[in-house]
Amino acid sequence: MKTQSNTGVIIAALVITLWGLVLYFLLIWNFSWTNPLTYLMILVQMHLYTGLFITAHDAMHGTVSSSKRMNVYVGQLCTALYAAFSFHKLYEKHHQHHRHVHSENDPDYHEGSFLSWYFKFMKDYLSIWQILIMALAFNVLKLWFTELNLLMFWVFPSLLSTIQLFYFGTWLPHHGNHDNPHHSRTQSKNHIRAFLSCYFFGYHYEHHDSPGLPWWLLWKTK
């Protein structure tokens, strides 16, 4: 199912803009450790980071736009903002995951504990160049923003987001044994919980069954 070009691009632009605006105001915020809003905003920014990655994921499936070139542009922008990832590398690995889910040829699958699987997941996707780029960006941003704000609202939420994405998008749906062709579990129907947990990707069997649906239509499969 192909989406209308304008709708997908508008939603992608909204996610990117919200991420950028919230991040900017958090970086200039004179926050207090005793203010509960501080910790809530870390979670909000974590969720927006996850939205960046989910938007890039949609671009990998060609569901941001009917234009292949626009999908690549949006996908690369989102992966760059997320943590200087290569969209091309993620694209290749993700489609390999869909072709060989839950097999030795699945780059996202690992037979092991949650922690061992998570660290393997991160090791396989991170590169030394990526780490160097992020370190350079951090030091450049320190010219305008305090180091503490950068750590609290730029670094920490992005790290939390990797756990959110891995837990709800890989570990929960794919660990253990399955008796269906997609080797995937799915969340029970609860659209609010599904959106807050991982932009409906807890409906993971449905995603593998209908990879041409963008995140904002995935709830309809329930």
Secondary structure by P-SEA (a helix, b strand, c coil): ccccaaaaaaaaaaaaaaaaaaaaaaaacccccccaaaaaaaaaaaaaaaaaaaaaaaaaaccccccaaaaaaaaaaaaaaaccccaaaaaaaaaaaaaccccccccccccccaaaaaaaaaaacccaaaaaaaaaaaaaacccccaaaaaacccaaaaaaaaaaaacccccccccccccccccccccccaaaaaaacccccaaaaaaaccccccccccccc
